[in-house]
Structures are given as C-alpha cells and as structure tokens.
Amino acid sequence: MKKIQWLLAFMLIVPSISLAQHFLTPDELNRLRPYQDSLTQLSHTLINNENELERKNANYAFIRTLVKALQTPNSFSFGFDSVKSISIQTSPDDKFRIFSWFLMNDDGSYRFYGAIQMNIPGKLALYPLEDYSPLLKNPQDSMLDNRKWYGAEYYKIIPVASSSPYYILLGWKGNTIKSTKKVIEVLRFQNNKPLFGMPVFEEHLKPHKRIIFEYSRQASMLLHYVPEQKLIVFDHLAPPDDKLKDKPDLYGPDLTYDGYKLINGKWQLKDNLDMRNVPTPQDIDQPDPKKQAIIDRNSVPVRKQ
C-alpha cells in the first residue's frame, strides 16, 4: 500500500518540462513508442493475469512506466493507441485527458486507478486519481477531489457550457462478485485543480452531486449520451420482484428507459422515455471485463423494444 501511495505522490511532483512545440518530433516518437509497447503488455497483464500478485505487480510497473512516458515533451499529443486494456479519454475541447483503469481482486472487488493530464504548453501537469470509494459514506452527495476520488473507468467526456463550465463523465465501476455499478460524474477545475461532484442532477426536486447505479453483475446496463437532445439516457433498473427492492445486486433493466435532460443548466430526471426517437446508442458494458483480453465497453448493440 505504501508503495502505491509513493508512486501516486511522485506523479504530482513530476518536474515541469519545456515543450519546444506541439507536434511530436521523430526523437520524441522514438522515445514514446517503447513506453507504449511496455504499457500495452503491462495493462494486458494487470487485467487478465490469473494471479492476483502478478496483476498488482504489473499495476505498479504500469504506473511507473506511464509517469516516465508522460515526462516526454509533447506527450499529450501521443495517443497510446495500442494500450487498449485501459481507458484513455480526451476532452472534446482538448484541454485534458483522463487515464483510468481497474485492478480486480480475487474476491471479486475492484480498485480503480487513474490520472488527469492537462494540455498546458511548457510543462507537464499531471494529477493522480486516488480511489477513496470504500471510505465514502454518502458517495452520491460528496464533494471530492483527485485525492479523494470515486473511482471508475470513464468512457465518455461531455463538456457543459454554463456560468461555471464543467464536464460530465460517464463511467463503469465494477463493484463486487455480485453487482456492478455505473456512474454519472461531474468534473470541474478550480485554480487549475480537479474537483469532482456538483449538485446539478435534479431527481424529483432533490439535487445530487453525482448519480450512481447498481445492478446485477450478470446484467448489462445502457448509459449513453445523446448530444442532439442534450440527454443522458439509461436503462431503468428494477428488482425481479417488489419484495427484493433492498437487493440492488439483483436489479436489472426492465426494458424501459429514463434519462437526465439538460434544462437551464440542470440535469432534470425524465421518466419513461420514448426510445423510438433516440439514435441507437452503443455504450453497454461487458458483464465480466476480467475475461476480456481487450476491454471494449461499446461492442454490444442496444436492445430494442
């Protein structure tokens, strides 16, 4: 535990690096490609190796290698395209990107890791994301930062223009051997520091800082953004029987859809959406990502009514 904390602390104190230009030179490419090859192999091991100790060792090595790679001048311009076992999402405005991934324990639980790299000419600005999930008593309504992060593997970044601009993040969050979670997160920057959570989700007049869904690990859940309608649409989750309402690990989609629609700067809950007027989305997770050699959350088509 101390080892990983030291590595994460090191990520924050990486020295500034002068950037000669915004395009990668042949020398920079030659420096980054070997790092990419190592990260590709290590990320595959930390996701797929059957031995928990081997997965953890690969994770430590992955963090060290990623930090070294990002110290390369102009590294923000390098996509790490072959590193497919983790998520690398760049904001549509090109201001930052998020690396996020998970480490699965033998008991079926997960720990999440990540970092935010800012696109700031002239220096490396990197913020480690430290998973604080097990210690959060009220995660849906907590204000958090990169040192106290509700860990997830993000697959979508949505910029939101307002008097205080922010970003919506859609993420997958493996939970236990019985259940899986997904999250709608809010990210904003204050004094160039990342903050998570904002009371912009209105659910029957009650505001929340983030939205968390929990459902059976055997099920798949749709969570998708429809830009044409400024709408986050998702499966309505329900228990197989009303007597099991207190068992979220038994919940699954009931073939109806709800959503959060952006109205006057707030995301208002809309029940029973008519999906016939919504473009077919693709963002559905796999039930057991540990079995996937390459994680692809977008490979399963949505069910149709």
C-alpha positions in Angstrom: 0.0 0.0 0.0 2.8 2.4 0.9 4.4 1.6 -2.5 1.5 2.6 -4.5 0.9 5.8 -2.4 4.6 6.8 -3.0 4.1 6.3 -6.7 1.0 8.4 -6.8 2.7 11.1 -4.8 5.6 11.0 -7.2 3.1 11.7 -10.1 2.2 15.1 -8.6 5.8 16.3 -8.2 7.0 15.4 -11.7 9.1 18.4 -12.7 8.0 20.9 -15.3 9.2 20.1 -18.8 9.8 22.6 -21.5 7.9 22.0 -24.7 9.6 23.1 -27.9 6.4 22.6 -30.0 3.0 21.0 -30.1 3.9 18.3 -32.7 5.9 15.2 -31.9 9.4 15.1 -33.3 10.9 11.9 -34.6 13.1 11.8 -31.5 10.0 12.1 -29.2 8.2 9.4 -31.2 11.2 7.1 -30.8 11.1 7.7 -27.0 7.4 7.2 -26.6 6.9 4.1 -28.8 8.9 1.7 -26.5 6.9 3.1 -23.5 3.7 2.3 -25.4 4.8 -1.2 -26.1 5.6 -1.7 -22.4 2.3 -0.2 -21.3 0.4 -2.4 -23.7 1.9 -5.5 -22.2 1.6 -4.4 -18.6 -2.0 -3.3 -19.0 -2.9 -6.7 -20.5 -1.3 -8.4 -17.6 -2.9 -6.3 -14.9 -6.3 -7.0 -16.3 -6.0 -10.6 -17.4 -3.4 -12.5 -15.4 -4.9 -15.2 -13.2 -2.6 -14.5 -10.3 -3.5 -11.5 -8.1 0.1 -10.7 -7.1 1.1 -10.7 -10.7 -1.7 -8.3 -11.5 -0.7 -6.0 -8.7 3.0 -6.0 -9.7 2.0 -5.2 -13.3 -0.1 -2.3 -12.0 2.8 -0.8 -10.0 5.1 -1.2 -13.1 2.4 0.3 -15.3 2.2 3.5 -13.1 5.9 3.9 -13.1 6.1 3.5 -16.9 3.2 5.8 -17.6 4.8 8.6 -15.5 8.1 8.2 -17.4 6.3 8.2 -20.7 4.4 11.4 -19.9 7.6 13.1 -19.0 8.5 13.1 -22.6 8.0 16.5 -24.2 4.7 16.9 -26.1 3.5 13.6 -24.7 -0.1 14.9 -24.7 -0.1 14.6 -28.5 0.8 10.9 -28.3 -2.4 8.8 -28.3 -1.0 5.5 -26.8 -3.5 3.8 -29.3 -2.3 0.3 -28.7 -2.9 0.5 -24.9 -6.4 -0.9 -25.2 -6.9 -2.6 -21.8 -7.3 0.8 -20.1 -9.4 3.8 -20.9 -7.8 7.0 -22.3 -10.4 9.7 -22.9 -9.5 13.2 -24.2 -11.9 16.1 -23.6 -13.6 17.4 -26.8 -12.1 20.8 -26.2 -8.6 19.1 -26.0 -7.9 20.7 -22.6 -7.1 17.5 -20.7 -7.3 13.7 -20.9 -8.1 11.0 -18.3 -6.3 7.7 -18.0 -8.5 5.3 -15.9 -8.4 1.6 -15.2 -9.1 -1.0 -12.6 -7.4 -3.8 -10.7 -9.6 -6.7 -9.8 -9.1 -8.6 -6.6 -9.5 -12.3 -6.1 -12.6 -11.7 -4.0 -14.3 -10.0 -7.0 -13.9 -6.5 -5.7 -12.2 -3.7 -7.6 -9.8 -0.8 -7.0 -9.6 1.9 -9.6 -6.6 4.0 -10.7 -6.2 7.0 -12.9 -4.6 10.3 -13.7 -5.6 13.6 -15.4 -3.1 15.1 -17.8 -3.6 18.7 -18.6 -2.8 20.1 -22.0 -0.6 23.0 -20.8 2.2 24.1 -23.1 5.6 24.3 -21.5 5.1 21.8 -18.6 3.7 18.5 -17.5 0.6 18.9 -15.3 -0.5 15.5 -14.0 -2.9 14.8 -11.3 -3.2 11.3 -9.8 -6.6 9.9 -9.0 -6.7 8.0 -5.7 -9.7 5.7 -5.2 -11.5 6.7 -2.0 -14.7 4.7 -2.7 -14.6 2.3 0.3 -14.4 5.2 2.8 -17.2 7.4 1.4 -20.3 7.2 3.5 -22.5 9.2 1.1 -20.9 9.0 -2.4 -23.9 10.4 -4.3 -23.7 13.7 -2.5 -20.0 14.1 -1.6 -17.7 16.9 -3.0 -14.4 15.2 -3.9 -11.0 15.9 -5.5 -8.3 13.9 -7.1 -7.0 12.7 -3.7 -10.5 11.5 -2.7 -11.9 10.1 -5.9 -15.0 8.0 -6.5 -13.0 5.6 -8.8 -14.4 4.5 -12.2 -13.2 3.7 -15.7 -14.5 6.5 -17.8 -15.7 6.0 -21.4 -17.3 9.4 -22.2 -16.5 13.1 -21.5 -19.3 15.7 -22.2 -18.5 19.4 -21.9 -21.2 21.5 -20.4 -21.3 25.3 -21.0 -22.6 27.3 -18.1 -21.6 30.3 -15.9 -19.2 27.8 -14.3 -18.2 25.3 -17.1 -17.9 21.7 -16.2 -17.7 18.2 -17.7 -20.0 15.2 -17.3 -18.1 11.9 -17.2 -19.8 8.5 -17.8 -18.0 5.6 -16.2 -18.1 1.9 -15.5 -17.4 0.8 -11.9 -17.1 -2.9 -11.2 -18.2 -3.4 -7.6 -18.4 -7.0 -6.2 -18.7 -10.6 -7.3 -22.5 -10.0 -7.3 -23.0 -6.5 -8.6 -21.7 -3.8 -10.9 -22.0 0.0 -10.8 -22.1 2.8 -13.3 -21.7 6.5 -12.5 -22.5 9.9 -13.9 -19.8 12.1 -12.6 -19.1 15.8 -12.7 -15.6 17.2 -13.2 -14.6 20.9 -13.0 -11.4 22.8 -12.5 -10.8 25.4 -9.8 -7.5 27.2 -9.7 -6.3 24.5 -12.2 -7.1 21.7 -9.7 -9.7 19.0 -10.5 -12.8 18.8 -8.4 -15.5 16.1 -8.6 -19.2 16.4 -7.8 -21.7 19.2 -8.3 -25.4 19.5 -7.3 -26.6 19.6 -10.9 -28.8 16.4 -11.0 -32.4 17.0 -10.1 -34.3 13.9 -9.1 -37.9 14.8 -8.1 -36.7 18.2 -6.8 -33.8 16.7 -4.8 -30.3 17.6 -6.1 -27.4 15.2 -6.3 -23.7 15.7 -6.9 -23.3 12.5 -8.9 -25.6 9.6 -10.0 -24.7 6.0 -9.1 -26.4 2.9 -10.5 -26.0 -0.6 -9.1 -27.3 -3.8 -10.7 -26.6 -7.5 -11.1 -23.2 -8.4 -12.4 -25.0 -10.8 -14.8 -26.8 -7.9 -16.5 -25.7 -5.2 -18.9 -26.9 -1.6 -18.5 -27.2 1.1 -21.1 -25.8 4.6 -20.1 -25.4 6.8 -23.1 -25.3 10.5 -24.1 -27.5 11.8 -27.0 -25.9 15.1 -27.9 -28.8 16.2 -30.3 -31.2 16.2 -27.3 -28.7 17.0 -24.5 -29.9 13.9 -22.9 -28.2 11.2 -20.8 -30.3 8.1 -21.3 -30.2 4.9 -19.3 -32.0 1.6 -18.6 -34.5 1.8 -15.8 -33.3 -0.8 -13.2 -35.7 -2.8 -11.2 -35.7 -5.9 -9.0 -37.2 -9.2 -10.3 -39.8 -8.9 -7.5 -41.0 -5.9 -5.4 -40.1 -7.9 -2.3 -36.4 -7.6 -3.3 -36.2 -3.8 -3.5 -33.4 -3.8 -0.9 -31.2 -6.1 -3.1 -29.5 -4.0 -5.8 -27.3 -6.9 -6.7 -30.4 -8.5 -8.2 -31.5 -5.4 -10.2 -31.6 -5.4 -14.0 -33.1 -3.5 -16.9 -36.9 -3.8 -17.2 -37.0 -2.7 -20.9 -38.0 0.9 -20.1 -35.7 3.9 -20.2 -35.2 7.1 -18.1 -32.8 10.0 -18.6 -31.3 13.2 -17.4 -32.0 16.2 -19.7 -30.1 19.4 -19.6 -32.6 22.2 -18.9 -31.5 25.7 -17.7 -28.1 24.4 -16.5 -29.5 21.4 -14.5 -29.9 17.8 -15.5 -33.5 17.0 -14.8 -34.8 13.4 -14.5 -37.2 12.3 -17.2 -39.1 9.0 -16.7 -40.3 6.6 -19.3 -38.5 8.0 -22.4 -39.7 7.1 -25.8 -36.6 5.5 -27.3 -38.0 5.4 -30.8 -36.9 9.0 -31.3 -33.4 8.4 -29.8 -30.5 7.4 -32.1 -29.3 3.8 -31.3 -26.6 4.0 -28.7 -23.8 1.6 -28.2 -22.4 2.2 -24.7 -23.1 -1.1 -22.8 -20.5 -2.7 -20.6 -19.5 -6.4 -20.7 -20.7 -8.4 -17.6 -17.2 -9.6 -16.7 -14.4 -7.4 -18.0 -11.7 -9.6 -16.4 -12.4 -12.2 -19.1 -11.8 -9.7 -21.9 -8.4 -9.7 -23.4 -9.2 -6.2 -24.7 -11.8 -4.2 -22.9 -14.4 -2.8 -25.2 -17.4 -1.3 -23.5 -19.0 -0.3 -26.8 -19.3 -3.6 -28.6 -22.8 -4.8 -27.8 -25.8 -3.3 -29.6 -28.6 -1.8 -27.5 -31.8 -3.9 -27.1 -34.8 -2.6 -28.9 -38.4 -2.7 -27.6 
